[in-house]
Structure formats: C-alpha cells, structure tokens
Amino acid sequence: MPEITTHPLMLIDSHCHLDRIDLAPYQNDFANFMDAVSDCQIEHLLTIAIDLESYPDMLALVADYPQISVTVGVHPNVQDGKDPTVDELITLGQFGKVIGIGETGLDYFRSEGDLSWQQQRFRNHISAAKILKKPLIIHTRNAKTDTLRILQEENAAEVGGIIHCFTEDWEFAQGALDLNFYISFSGIVTFNNAKEIKEVAKKVPADRFLIETDSPYLAPVPHRGRPNYPTYVRYVAEHIAELRSTSFIDIANQSTENFRSLFEC
C-alpha cells in the first residue's frame, strides 16, 4: 500500500485516467505534469483502469510515483477487449499499487440489447474485490435500480467503495450510503443544470464524500468543454464548499480524510 504523506490544505483526486490525458501543455513530459500537480497542492492521485489491454502501459507510466495509486478492472462499456475472470482480477489486484477494483458497474446508456454479460462482469468484479478486501469503483448510468440490486445481492457492502462521478438523485445516494459506499463528485457538480446533483452534494454526510476530476473528461466550470486535468480538482472542492456553506479548506481536508479512511492509507 503506497503511503500518503500528510500536508496542510492538500487535495486528492480520487478518480482520473492519467494514461489518457493530453500532455501537450506539459511539453509531452509526464514529469512536468506531475510537477504541476504538486504545485496545485494535490498530494495523491488514483488512476483508474478501463481495460486490460492498456493496463500495462498505465502501470509503467506511474510506476515511479508513490503519490499515484491504481485500480484494476474493465469498464462496463468495453466490449472489444478481454473480459477478465475473477481469478484474473485477483491476480492483477495483488500488485502493490492497486488499492481498488474497477472501474466496474452498469451502463445502460451506451450499451443496448441483452446486457446480461455486463451484469456478470459486474458480479465478477465484486467477487474479486471481496476476496482481495479492496474497495470497488462503481460506474452507473441509467441503471440505478440494477446497480443497487446487484450490490445488495453480492454483499458488496463487505468492502464498500465509491459511486464515482455521481449523477443520480438523493434516493440512490441513500441506497449507496447504506451499502457502505462513498459518493464522489466530479466537475459535473459545477454545471448550472446539475441541480439534483448539487442537492445531493449538500446532503451527503461529511464523512462520506470524495472529489474527483474523471480527467481527461468532464472538465469543471470554468474549463467546461475543454480537456480536463487533475489540477482542476480544486474547482470541484471550491464549488462543494459553496454548496455546503463551508470553506474550501474544510472540503479539501475532509475529502482527503475520507479517502484515507476508505482505502486505509
């Protein structure tokens, strides 16, 4: 388990895809990018796997950075690549930098037809997470009923995890919280039309929320519509602070403490 050092006013981006960001603004040099991350008082990054084909390159990219942790998993929309067995996920999940399993879950927006394969993949990830005793990183879109049902049926509360890039309502949030999951807010919470998500951000218990960028996707205001970077996680924290009528410092420190609590680091 990588050690996360303690600093005042430091942030953690709990969900990003470092192998997919555009490094052109950093002279195409990952080290330059990481210098910028440090300058923005971001102490830790969790980079999330989407498929197994690009996984080795993702690991190689971040291997020399103790302030970066990784997950292993296959996104619910990926159909062209390898669909891992439980045993394969367990083998890959034992690597030292791996602190979570996912991105996994259900997506009925981009995938159509018989999605039993997607549900079985989701169950496989949950099984592996329980054996490894590592939290799950959950993607859910247009599938909130089945997502909660499968999490309940598979006893995912045993390991808990994160509902990442939260886009649902308070009822769903309550169901996820009851199953030992944290609610993670991305740049979407800064969008003017995200009224329901803003309401959830106001209500979620202080010890159960996280912040993320999901970079290079979903850049927050004022960068909406452009490539996203972990250095923009501050905008998410600032907006949640405004919604909860508290300070940026409180949100930064609380979200960092919550991350450490979930991943026991």
Backbone as JSON, one array per atom type, in Angstrom:
{
  "sequence": "MPEITTHPLMLIDSHCHLDRIDLAPYQNDFANFMDAVSDCQIEHLLTIAIDLESYPDMLALVADYPQISVTVGVHPNVQDGKDPTVDELITLGQFGKVIGIGETGLDYFRSEGDLSWQQQRFRNHISAAKILKKPLIIHTRNAKTDTLRILQEENAAEVGGIIHCFTEDWEFAQGALDLNFYISFSGIVTFNNAKEIKEVAKKVPADRFLIETDSPYLAPVPHRGRPNYPTYVRYVAEHIAELRSTSFIDIANQSTENFRSLFEC",
  "N": [[0.84, -1.2, 0.0], [0.72, 2.14, -1.02], [2.2, 4.88, 0.66], [0.62, 7.76, 1.91], [1.53, 10.94, 2.38], [1.26, 13.49, 4.94], [0.05, 16.73, 4.59], [-0.73, 20.21, 5.09], [-3.8, 21.53, 3.83], [-4.08, 19.94, 1.49], [-5.03, 18.17, -1.48], [-6.85, 15.37, -2.87], [-7.25, 13.65, -5.84], [-9.65, 11.52, -6.53], [-10.33, 9.99, -8.71], [-9.13, 9.54, -11.78], [-7.8, 9.4, -15.15], [-4.88, 8.88, -15.92], [-3.34, 7.9, -17.99], [-4.58, 8.76, -20.22], [-4.69, 11.48, -20.5], [-3.98, 14.63, -22.13], [-0.8, 15.52, -22.7], [0.36, 17.65, -23.96], [0.31, 20.43, -23.1], [2.29, 20.28, -21.23], [4.76, 19.95, -22.33], [4.71, 17.42, -23.37], [5.63, 15.75, -21.4], [5.53, 13.65, -18.75], [6.63, 13.96, -16.23], [6.85, 16.75, -15.99], [4.16, 17.38, -15.92], [3.48, 16.17, -13.45], [4.91, 17.79, -11.73], [3.38, 20.1, -11.91], [1.04, 19.17, -10.74], [1.88, 18.82, -8.1], [2.45, 21.49, -7.48], [-0.09, 22.46, -7.37], [-0.98, 21.64, -4.96], [-1.86, 19.01, -4.73], [-1.85, 15.98, -3.34], [-2.16, 13.29, -3.82], [-3.1, 10.87, -6.29], [-5.54, 8.83, -7.79], [-5.45, 6.63, -10.27], [-7.45, 5.23, -12.75], [-8.32, 2.07, -14.05], [-9.54, 1.11, -17.27], [-9.58, -0.83, -19.21], [-8.01, -4.02, -19.92], [-6.1, -4.2, -21.87], [-4.69, -1.76, -22.13], [-3.66, -1.6, -19.67], [-1.0, -2.49, -18.75], [0.67, -0.43, -19.82], [-0.35, 1.77, -18.46], [0.39, 1.17, -15.83], [3.19, 1.23, -16.12], [3.59, 3.91, -16.71], [3.09, 5.23, -14.3], [4.72, 4.08, -12.45], [6.99, 5.03, -11.05], [6.08, 6.83, -9.19], [5.2, 7.37, -6.04], [3.06, 8.79, -5.09], [0.92, 8.16, -6.61], [-1.72, 5.97, -6.97], [-3.35, 2.95, -8.18], [-6.1, 1.3, -9.88], [-7.62, -1.84, -10.83], [-9.49, -3.18, -13.48], [-12.34, -3.6, -15.72], [-14.14, -1.46, -17.67], [-17.72, -1.03, -17.83], [-18.68, -0.48, -20.42], [-16.82, -1.43, -22.22], [-16.31, -3.62, -24.83], [-14.75, -4.77, -26.77], [-12.31, -5.68, -25.84], [-10.5, -7.86, -23.55], [-12.43, -9.83, -21.34], [-12.23, -10.07, -18.03], [-11.72, -12.9, -15.87], [-12.75, -13.83, -12.53], [-10.54, -14.89, -11.18], [-8.42, -13.84, -12.7], [-8.69, -11.11, -12.2], [-8.14, -11.12, -9.48], [-5.45, -11.94, -9.45], [-4.19, -9.78, -10.82], [-4.97, -7.75, -9.13], [-3.44, -8.0, -6.87], [-1.1, -6.65, -7.08], [1.18, -4.23, -5.79], [0.59, -1.42, -6.05], [-2.09, -1.35, -6.49], [-5.11, -0.35, -5.21], [-7.81, -0.55, -5.37], [-10.77, -1.98, -6.98], [-11.95, -1.86, -10.2], [-12.6, 0.36, -12.9], [-15.9, -0.51, -12.58], [-19.28, -1.74, -13.05], [-22.53, -0.73, -14.2], [-23.87, 0.3, -17.33], [-26.42, 1.48, -18.98], [-26.89, 3.35, -20.83], [-25.0, 3.72, -22.91], [-24.69, 1.13, -23.79], [-26.62, -1.42, -25.34], [-29.43, -3.71, -25.8], [-29.27, -7.21, -24.91], [-27.96, -7.24, -21.83], [-26.84, -8.98, -20.08], [-24.26, -9.94, -19.99], [-22.86, -7.72, -19.14], [-23.81, -7.38, -16.57], [-22.89, -9.77, -15.41], [-20.13, -9.39, -15.59], [-19.88, -7.26, -13.82], [-20.62, -8.55, -11.42], [-18.47, -10.34, -11.23], [-16.33, -8.61, -10.74], [-17.07, -7.63, -8.25], [-16.91, -9.97, -6.73], [-14.14, -10.5, -6.88], [-13.15, -8.22, -5.59], [-14.07, -8.62, -2.99], [-12.66, -10.91, -2.22], [-10.07, -9.94, -2.36], [-10.34, -7.95, -0.54], [-10.6, -5.2, -1.14], [-11.73, -1.91, -1.95], [-14.49, -1.09, -4.19], [-14.77, 0.56, -7.36], [-17.31, 2.24, -8.71], [-19.15, 2.61, -11.66], [-22.12, 3.94, -12.84], [-24.85, 4.31, -14.96], [-27.96, 5.3, -16.05], [-28.93, 3.03, -14.81], [-29.65, 2.64, -12.19], [-31.35, 1.14, -10.49], [-30.74, -1.6, -11.0], [-28.03, -1.51, -10.41], [-27.91, -1.0, -7.6], [-29.32, -3.26, -6.79], [-27.69, -5.45, -7.58], [-25.37, -4.89, -6.15], [-26.38, -5.28, -3.59], [-27.21, -8.0, -3.72], [-24.77, -9.28, -4.08], [-23.49, -8.74, -1.79], [-21.83, -6.47, -1.57], [-21.36, -4.53, 0.29], [-19.59, -5.48, 2.08], [-17.03, -4.76, 1.33], [-17.38, -2.22, 0.37], [-16.89, 1.0, -1.2], [-16.73, 3.31, -3.94], [-19.16, 5.36, -5.42], [-18.65, 6.61, -8.31], [-18.24, 9.79, -9.99], [-20.82, 11.0, -9.49], [-24.18, 11.05, -10.54], [-26.8, 10.78, -9.95], [-29.91, 10.71, -7.98], [-31.03, 11.8, -4.66], [-32.28, 9.64, -3.42], [-31.07, 7.39, -4.58], [-28.47, 7.9, -3.71], [-28.76, 7.58, -0.93], [-29.33, 4.81, -0.85], [-26.88, 3.81, -1.75], [-25.14, 4.77, 0.23], [-26.1, 3.34, 2.39], [-25.1, 0.9, 1.74], [-22.48, 1.02, 2.34], [-20.96, 2.66, 0.72], [-19.1, 5.41, -0.65], [-19.78, 8.71, -1.89], [-18.8, 10.23, -4.79], [-17.95, 13.3, -6.21], [-17.73, 14.86, -9.34], [-16.55, 17.19, -11.89], [-19.05, 17.71, -12.93], [-20.77, 18.55, -10.94], [-20.39, 21.26, -10.83], [-21.74, 22.31, -12.95], [-24.31, 24.39, -14.25], [-26.82, 23.27, -14.78], [-26.98, 21.05, -13.18], [-28.77, 20.48, -11.01], [-29.97, 18.51, -9.33], [-27.8, 16.95, -8.56], [-26.3, 18.82, -7.18], [-27.96, 19.17, -4.97], [-27.68, 16.7, -3.72], [-24.99, 16.88, -3.08], [-25.11, 18.75, -1.08], [-26.39, 17.36, 0.93], [-25.12, 14.91, 1.52], [-23.47, 12.99, 4.01], [-20.76, 14.41, 5.92], [-18.57, 12.75, 6.29], [-18.59, 11.0, 4.16], [-18.11, 11.7, 1.49], [-16.32, 12.24, -1.59], [-13.96, 13.82, -3.84], [-13.31, 14.33, -7.31], [-11.82, 14.31, -10.63], [-12.22, 12.82, -12.96], [-10.69, 13.13, -15.13], [-9.38, 12.66, -18.43], [-11.91, 13.73, -18.9], [-15.03, 15.61, -18.65], [-14.55, 18.32, -17.67], [-14.55, 20.78, -15.09], [-16.54, 23.79, -14.55], [-14.5, 26.65, -14.56], [-13.65, 25.53, -16.98], [-15.2, 23.99, -18.6], [-16.05, 21.84, -21.28], [-13.57, 21.68, -22.35], [-10.36, 19.9, -22.43], [-9.81, 17.95, -19.5], [-8.03, 18.02, -16.36], [-6.24, 16.6, -13.55], [-5.34, 18.74, -12.01], [-7.45, 20.44, -11.9], [-9.11, 19.7, -9.88], [-9.48, 21.26, -7.69], [-11.46, 23.13, -8.34], [-13.78, 21.66, -8.11], [-13.82, 21.06, -5.37], [-14.01, 23.68, -4.35], [-16.52, 24.46, -5.29], [-18.24, 22.65, -4.03], [-17.79, 23.41, -1.41], [-18.98, 25.91, -1.45], [-21.66, 25.15, -1.92], [-22.2, 23.78, 0.45], [-21.92, 25.67, 2.31], [-19.49, 26.14, 3.62], [-15.9, 26.18, 4.16], [-13.33, 26.15, 1.62], [-11.01, 24.97, 2.58], [-11.99, 23.26, 4.57], [-13.46, 21.41, 3.01], [-11.44, 20.38, 1.36], [-9.71, 19.18, 3.28], [-11.51, 17.39, 4.55], [-12.37, 15.69, 2.45], [-9.96, 14.53, 1.77], [-9.33, 13.2, 4.15], [-11.47, 11.4, 4.14], [-10.89, 9.81, 1.9], [-8.53, 8.57, 2.77], [-9.6, 7.12, 4.89], [-11.36, 5.32, 3.62], [-9.62, 3.8, 1.98], [-7.79, 2.99, 3.8], [-5.24, 4.16, 4.25]],
  "CA": [[0.0, 0.0, 0.0], [1.53, 3.35, -1.06], [1.99, 5.79, 1.8], [0.2, 9.11, 1.58], [2.08, 11.82, 3.4], [0.34, 14.49, 5.44], [0.38, 18.14, 4.38], [-1.91, 21.05, 5.25], [-4.5, 22.02, 2.64], [-3.77, 19.12, 0.34], [-6.17, 17.58, -2.16], [-6.7, 14.07, -3.52], [-8.14, 13.36, -6.96], [-9.97, 10.11, -6.28], [-10.65, 9.26, -9.93], [-8.63, 10.15, -13.01], [-7.25, 8.44, -16.12], [-3.64, 9.56, -16.25], [-2.8, 7.41, -19.26], [-5.39, 9.28, -21.32], [-4.68, 12.94, -20.55], [-3.16, 15.26, -23.15], [0.38, 16.11, -22.06], [0.92, 18.72, -24.79], [0.61, 21.65, -22.33], [3.42, 19.99, -20.33], [5.87, 19.55, -23.2], [4.59, 15.97, -23.55], [6.51, 15.16, -20.38], [4.72, 13.32, -17.58], [7.28, 14.54, -15.05], [6.43, 18.15, -15.92], [2.77, 17.36, -15.46], [3.45, 15.86, -12.02], [5.36, 19.0, -11.03], [2.22, 20.99, -11.85], [0.15, 18.57, -9.76], [2.42, 19.16, -6.78], [2.3, 22.94, -7.3], [-1.51, 22.71, -7.07], [-1.23, 21.07, -3.63], [-2.53, 17.72, -4.86], [-0.89, 15.07, -2.74], [-2.32, 11.9, -4.26], [-3.97, 10.63, -7.44], [-5.93, 7.44, -8.04], [-5.7, 6.49, -11.69], [-8.44, 4.17, -12.86], [-8.25, 1.22, -15.22], [-10.73, 0.99, -18.1], [-9.49, -2.13, -19.89], [-6.78, -4.75, -19.6], [-5.13, -4.03, -22.95], [-3.84, -0.6, -21.86], [-3.27, -1.62, -18.25], [0.47, -2.49, -18.53], [1.23, 0.89, -20.1], [-0.75, 2.65, -17.37], [1.27, 0.86, -14.7], [4.54, 1.7, -16.43], [3.59, 5.37, -16.67], [3.03, 5.77, -12.93], [5.49, 3.19, -11.58], [7.99, 5.73, -10.24], [5.44, 7.89, -8.41], [4.49, 6.84, -4.87], [1.84, 9.56, -4.84], [-0.13, 7.68, -7.52], [-2.21, 4.6, -6.81], [-4.09, 2.49, -9.35], [-7.1, 0.24, -9.74], [-7.66, -2.77, -11.96], [-10.85, -3.54, -13.83], [-12.78, -3.35, -17.09], [-15.31, -0.59, -17.71], [-18.89, -1.75, -18.34], [-18.93, -0.27, -21.85], [-15.78, -2.04, -23.05], [-16.75, -4.9, -25.38], [-13.78, -5.31, -27.73], [-11.14, -6.25, -25.18], [-10.61, -9.06, -22.73], [-13.35, -9.8, -20.21], [-11.44, -10.83, -17.06], [-12.35, -13.79, -14.9], [-12.5, -13.46, -11.14], [-9.15, -15.25, -10.86], [-7.5, -12.89, -13.35], [-8.77, -9.86, -11.44], [-7.44, -11.33, -8.21], [-4.02, -11.95, -9.73], [-3.76, -8.42, -11.13], [-5.27, -6.89, -8.0], [-2.47, -8.19, -5.79], [0.04, -5.76, -7.3], [1.28, -3.31, -4.66], [-0.01, -0.11, -6.26], [-3.54, -1.49, -6.67], [-5.84, -0.16, -3.96], [-9.24, -0.7, -5.61], [-11.19, -2.8, -8.12], [-12.83, -1.12, -11.09], [-13.95, 0.86, -12.88], [-16.87, -1.52, -12.92], [-20.65, -1.29, -12.82], [-23.52, -0.92, -15.26], [-24.16, 1.47, -18.14], [-27.49, 1.18, -19.92], [-27.0, 4.48, -21.74], [-24.19, 3.49, -24.11], [-24.8, -0.26, -24.22], [-28.01, -1.78, -25.58], [-29.71, -5.13, -26.03], [-29.12, -8.11, -23.77], [-26.78, -6.79, -21.08], [-26.5, -9.95, -19.03], [-22.8, -10.02, -19.94], [-22.38, -6.58, -18.35], [-24.14, -7.68, -15.18], [-21.99, -10.81, -14.93], [-18.82, -8.75, -15.4], [-20.02, -6.51, -12.58], [-20.58, -9.51, -10.31], [-17.11, -10.87, -11.14], [-15.51, -7.6, -10.09], [-17.43, -7.61, -6.83], [-16.35, -11.18, -6.12], [-12.7, -10.31, -6.74], [-12.92, -7.2, -4.57], [-14.31, -9.21, -1.67], [-11.55, -11.82, -1.91], [-8.89, -9.09, -2.14], [-10.65, -6.98, 0.51], [-10.3, -3.87, -1.66], [-12.96, -1.22, -2.34], [-14.94, -1.08, -5.58], [-15.0, 1.84, -8.02], [-18.54, 1.93, -9.43], [-19.73, 3.46, -12.7], [-23.51, 3.59, -13.1], [-25.56, 5.29, -15.79], [-29.28, 4.79, -16.45], [-29.01, 1.66, -14.31], [-29.52, 2.76, -10.74], [-32.05, 0.05, -9.8], [-29.95, -2.82, -11.1], [-26.75, -1.31, -9.72], [-28.12, -1.23, -6.17], [-29.76, -4.64, -6.58], [-26.54, -6.36, -7.68], [-24.51, -4.62, -4.99], [-27.02, -5.94, -2.45], [-27.19, -9.46, -3.9], [-23.4, -9.77, -3.99], [-22.96, -8.32, -0.49], [-20.7, -5.57, -1.82], [-21.13, -3.72, 1.49], [-18.46, -6.08, 2.79], [-15.83, -3.99, 1.0], [-17.74, -0.84, 0.07], [-16.21, 1.62, -2.33], [-17.07, 4.66, -4.4], [-20.01, 5.64, -6.58], [-17.83, 7.69, -8.88], [-18.89, 10.74, -10.91], [-22.22, 10.83, -9.1], [-25.13, 11.77, -11.4], [-28.15, 10.3, -9.62], [-30.69, 11.5, -7.05], [-30.76, 11.54, -3.25], [-32.75, 8.3, -3.09], [-29.99, 6.47, -4.95], [-27.34, 8.17, -2.81], [-29.07, 6.93, 0.34], [-29.15, 3.38, -1.03], [-25.44, 3.54, -1.83], [-24.57, 5.01, 1.56], [-26.5, 2.21, 3.24], [-24.29, -0.25, 1.34], [-21.09, 1.26, 2.72], [-20.27, 3.34, -0.37], [-18.89, 6.85, -0.63], [-20.29, 9.43, -3.05], [-17.73, 11.07, -5.33], [-18.44, 14.34, -7.11], [-16.82, 15.3, -10.4], [-16.82, 18.53, -12.38], [-20.47, 17.87, -13.28], [-21.45, 19.26, -9.87], [-20.23, 22.69, -11.06], [-22.56, 22.72, -14.09], [-25.52, 25.1, -13.83], [-28.03, 22.44, -14.91], [-26.85, 19.84, -12.34], [-29.45, 20.86, -9.78], [-30.19, 17.36, -8.46], [-26.5, 16.56, -8.03], [-25.96, 19.84, -6.19], [-28.73, 18.88, -3.76], [-27.03, 15.57, -3.06], [-23.73, 17.38, -2.51], [-25.44, 19.46, 0.16], [-26.96, 16.46, 1.94], [-24.31, 13.73, 1.84], [-22.72, 13.17, 5.27], [-19.42, 14.97, 5.75], [-17.54, 11.71, 6.28], [-18.86, 10.02, 3.13], [-17.99, 12.22, 0.13], [-15.0, 12.39, -2.19], [-13.92, 14.68, -5.01], [-12.56, 13.74, -8.42], [-11.94, 15.02, -11.91], [-12.51, 11.92, -14.08], [-9.92, 13.64, -16.26], [-9.49, 13.93, -19.18], [-13.3, 14.0, -19.24], [-15.92, 16.34, -17.74], [-13.87, 19.44, -17.01], [-15.47, 21.65, -14.33], [-16.54, 25.24, -14.78], [-14.64, 27.42, -15.79], [-12.99, 24.88, -18.12], [-16.15, 23.06, -19.19], [-15.96, 21.68, -22.73], [-12.17, 21.52, -22.74], [-9.74, 18.74, -21.76], [-9.77, 18.04, -18.04], [-6.79, 17.6, -15.72], [-6.33, 16.52, -12.09], [-5.08, 20.05, -11.42], [-8.72, 21.16, -11.79], [-9.94, 19.15, -8.79], [-9.74, 22.36, -6.76], [-12.73, 23.77, -8.67], [-14.84, 20.8, -7.55], [-13.82, 21.3, -3.92], [-14.49, 25.04, -4.08], [-17.96, 24.53, -5.53], [-18.93, 21.92, -2.95], [-17.7, 24.27, -0.23], [-20.02, 26.93, -1.61], [-22.95, 24.5, -1.75], [-22.37, 23.34, 1.84], [-21.71, 26.86, 3.16], [-18.29, 25.95, 4.44], [-14.7, 26.69, 3.5], [-12.56, 25.26, 0.75], [-10.08, 24.22, 3.43], [-12.75, 22.17, 5.2], [-13.78, 20.4, 2.0], [-10.17, 19.74, 0.97], [-9.25, 18.31, 4.36], [-12.46, 16.32, 4.81], [-12.35, 14.73, 1.35], [-8.7, 13.8, 1.89], [-9.51, 12.28, 5.28], [-12.4, 10.34, 3.72], [-10.14, 8.92, 1.02], [-7.64, 7.76, 3.61], [-10.41, 6.2, 5.67], [-11.85, 4.26, 2.75], [-8.53, 2.94, 1.49], [-6.96, 2.63, 4.94], [-3.87, 4.54, 3.91]],
  "C": [[0.87, 1.24, 0.0], [1.19, 4.27, 0.1], [1.62, 7.17, 1.3], [0.67, 10.03, 2.7], [1.08, 12.91, 3.76], [0.88, 15.89, 5.2], [-0.87, 18.96, 4.65], [-2.49, 21.44, 3.9], [-4.14, 21.24, 1.39], [-5.02, 18.43, -0.18], [-5.83, 16.18, -2.68], [-7.72, 13.99, -4.65], [-8.43, 11.87, -6.91], [-10.32, 9.33, -7.54], [-10.17, 10.05, -11.13], [-8.05, 9.06, -13.89], [-5.96, 9.05, -16.68], [-3.03, 9.12, -17.57], [-3.54, 7.97, -20.46], [-5.38, 10.81, -21.42], [-3.72, 13.43, -21.64], [-2.01, 16.0, -22.46], [0.99, 17.25, -22.86], [1.2, 20.0, -24.01], [1.81, 21.49, -21.39], [4.62, 19.46, -21.11], [5.91, 18.03, -23.41], [5.49, 15.19, -22.59], [5.69, 14.92, -19.12], [5.32, 13.89, -16.3], [6.91, 16.01, -14.89], [5.0, 18.27, -15.42], [2.7, 17.12, -13.95], [3.99, 17.01, -11.19], [4.2, 19.98, -10.87], [1.21, 20.48, -10.83], [0.6, 18.94, -8.35], [2.25, 20.65, -6.48], [0.86, 23.3, -6.93], [-1.93, 22.08, -5.75], [-2.09, 19.8, -3.69], [-1.54, 16.65, -4.42], [-1.0, 13.64, -3.26], [-3.32, 11.84, -5.4], [-4.3, 9.14, -7.49], [-6.3, 7.34, -9.51], [-6.42, 5.17, -11.94], [-8.29, 3.4, -14.16], [-9.59, 1.19, -15.94], [-10.76, -0.35, -18.83], [-8.17, -2.78, -19.53], [-5.7, -4.54, -20.65], [-4.17, -2.87, -22.69], [-3.29, -0.59, -20.44], [-1.76, -1.65, -18.03], [1.11, -1.13, -18.77], [0.86, 1.89, -19.0], [0.14, 2.43, -16.15], [2.67, 1.41, -14.92], [4.64, 3.21, -16.3], [3.74, 5.9, -15.25], [3.95, 5.02, -11.96], [6.41, 3.93, -10.62], [7.4, 6.78, -9.31], [4.66, 7.3, -7.24], [3.21, 7.58, -4.56], [0.72, 9.22, -5.83], [-0.45, 6.23, -7.2], [-3.04, 4.23, -8.04], [-5.2, 1.53, -8.94], [-6.93, -0.72, -10.92], [-9.1, -3.16, -12.2], [-11.14, -3.22, -15.28], [-14.11, -2.61, -17.04], [-16.51, -1.32, -18.32], [-19.18, -1.56, -19.82], [-17.92, -0.94, -22.77], [-16.23, -3.42, -23.51], [-15.7, -5.55, -26.28], [-12.61, -6.02, -27.07], [-11.45, -7.48, -24.36], [-11.58, -8.84, -21.57], [-12.73, -10.67, -19.11], [-12.29, -11.77, -16.21], [-12.07, -13.27, -13.49], [-11.04, -13.74, -10.78], [-8.16, -14.28, -11.47], [-7.52, -11.55, -12.62], [-8.03, -9.97, -10.11], [-5.93, -11.29, -8.41], [-3.5, -10.54, -9.97], [-3.95, -7.49, -9.93], [-4.33, -7.03, -6.83], [-1.24, -7.32, -5.93], [0.02, -4.62, -6.29], [0.6, -1.97, -4.84], [-1.53, -0.17, -6.33], [-4.25, -1.37, -5.33], [-7.35, -0.34, -4.13], [-9.51, -1.53, -6.84], [-12.23, -2.02, -8.92], [-12.0, -0.32, -12.09], [-14.9, -0.21, -13.38], [-18.27, -0.97, -12.66], [-21.54, -1.59, -13.99], [-23.73, 0.4, -16.0], [-25.18, 1.08, -19.2], [-27.73, 2.32, -20.9], [-26.25, 4.21, -23.04], [-24.29, 2.06, -24.63], [-26.28, -0.64, -24.32], [-28.16, -3.28, -25.76], [-29.61, -5.94, -24.75], [-27.82, -7.76, -23.04], [-26.45, -7.72, -19.93], [-25.0, -10.1, -18.89], [-22.23, -8.9, -19.06], [-22.65, -6.83, -16.86], [-23.22, -8.76, -14.61], [-20.58, -10.26, -14.7], [-18.8, -7.97, -14.08], [-19.91, -7.44, -11.37], [-19.18, -10.09, -10.13], [-16.18, -9.88, -10.42], [-15.8, -7.54, -8.59], [-16.83, -8.81, -6.1], [-14.86, -11.03, -5.88], [-12.38, -9.31, -5.64], [-13.08, -7.77, -3.17], [-13.18, -10.16, -1.27], [-10.29, -11.01, -1.59], [-9.06, -8.12, -0.98], [-10.23, -5.55, 0.09], [-11.58, -3.22, -2.17], [-13.22, -1.25, -3.85], [-15.08, 0.35, -6.08], [-16.15, 1.62, -8.99], [-18.91, 3.04, -10.41], [-21.17, 3.01, -12.89], [-24.17, 4.7, -13.9], [-26.84, 4.65, -16.33], [-29.52, 3.37, -15.95], [-29.05, 1.63, -12.79], [-30.21, 1.61, -9.99], [-31.23, -1.22, -9.81], [-28.61, -2.69, -10.4], [-26.9, -1.6, -8.23], [-28.51, -2.69, -5.91], [-28.57, -5.6, -6.6], [-25.57, -6.13, -6.53], [-25.07, -5.3, -3.74], [-26.89, -7.45, -2.55], [-25.8, -10.04, -3.69], [-22.73, -9.37, -2.68], [-21.72, -7.43, -0.64], [-20.41, -4.67, -0.62], [-19.96, -4.24, 2.31], [-17.16, -5.32, 2.55], [-16.14, -2.52, 0.75], [-16.99, -0.31, -1.14], [-16.76, 2.99, -2.65], [-18.1, 4.58, -5.52], [-19.37, 6.86, -7.23], [-18.67, 8.54, -9.83], [-20.4, 10.71, -10.7], [-23.13, 11.69, -9.96], [-26.57, 11.39, -11.08], [-28.83, 11.22, -8.6], [-30.38, 11.1, -5.61], [-31.21, 10.14, -2.84], [-31.67, 7.26, -3.41], [-28.79, 6.65, -4.01], [-27.56, 7.49, -1.46], [-28.87, 5.42, 0.26], [-27.68, 3.0, -1.06], [-24.76, 3.73, -0.48], [-24.89, 3.86, 2.5], [-25.68, 0.96, 2.94], [-22.8, 0.0, 1.55], [-20.28, 1.91, 1.6], [-20.17, 4.83, -0.11], [-19.42, 7.45, -1.93], [-19.21, 10.39, -3.53], [-18.28, 12.03, -6.38], [-17.35, 14.78, -8.08], [-17.15, 16.74, -10.79], [-18.27, 18.77, -12.74], [-21.19, 18.69, -12.2], [-21.36, 20.78, -10.04], [-21.12, 23.2, -12.19], [-23.86, 23.35, -13.59], [-26.76, 24.21, -13.84], [-28.01, 21.19, -14.02], [-27.53, 20.04, -10.99], [-29.62, 19.68, -8.81], [-28.89, 16.91, -7.8], [-26.05, 17.55, -6.96], [-26.7, 19.59, -4.88], [-28.13, 17.72, -2.99], [-25.73, 16.02, -2.4], [-23.96, 18.14, -1.21], [-25.78, 18.49, 1.29], [-26.04, 15.33, 2.39], [-23.53, 13.97, 3.13], [-21.28, 13.6, 5.03], [-18.35, 13.89, 5.65], [-17.72, 10.69, 5.17], [-18.8, 10.58, 1.71], [-16.53, 12.31, -0.28], [-15.11, 13.36, -3.36], [-13.01, 14.05, -6.06], [-12.65, 14.65, -9.64], [-12.48, 14.13, -13.02], [-11.77, 12.39, -15.33], [-9.4, 12.47, -17.11], [-10.92, 14.33, -19.55], [-13.92, 14.99, -18.24], [-15.23, 17.46, -16.96], [-14.89, 20.33, -16.3], [-15.5, 23.06, -14.9], [-15.36, 25.81, -13.99], [-13.99, 26.8, -17.03], [-13.91, 23.92, -18.87], [-16.03, 23.05, -20.72], [-14.54, 21.54, -23.24], [-11.57, 20.31, -22.03], [-9.61, 18.98, -20.26], [-8.44, 17.5, -17.51], [-7.0, 17.47, -14.21], [-6.08, 17.85, -11.39], [-6.36, 20.88, -11.27], [-9.59, 20.64, -10.65], [-10.29, 20.23, -7.76], [-11.1, 23.01, -7.03], [-13.91, 22.96, -8.12], [-14.95, 21.05, -6.06], [-14.39, 22.68, -3.59], [-16.0, 25.13, -4.27], [-18.75, 23.79, -4.44], [-18.88, 22.73, -1.65], [-18.78, 25.35, -0.27], [-21.41, 26.33, -1.36], [-23.23, 24.17, -0.28], [-22.13, 24.47, 2.84], [-20.58, 26.65, 4.16], [-17.08, 26.44, 3.65], [-14.07, 25.65, 2.58], [-11.62, 24.39, 1.57], [-10.79, 23.03, 4.07], [-13.04, 21.05, 4.21], [-12.52, 19.66, 1.56], [-9.73, 18.75, 2.03], [-10.19, 17.13, 4.6], [-12.43, 15.26, 3.71], [-11.06, 13.91, 1.38], [-8.78, 12.78, 3.03], [-10.42, 11.11, 4.91], [-11.72, 9.33, 2.81], [-9.25, 7.99, 1.83], [-8.42, 6.73, 4.41], [-10.89, 5.02, 4.82], [-10.75, 3.28, 2.38], [-7.53, 2.56, 2.58], [-5.49, 2.93, 4.68], [-3.5, 5.87, 4.54]]
}
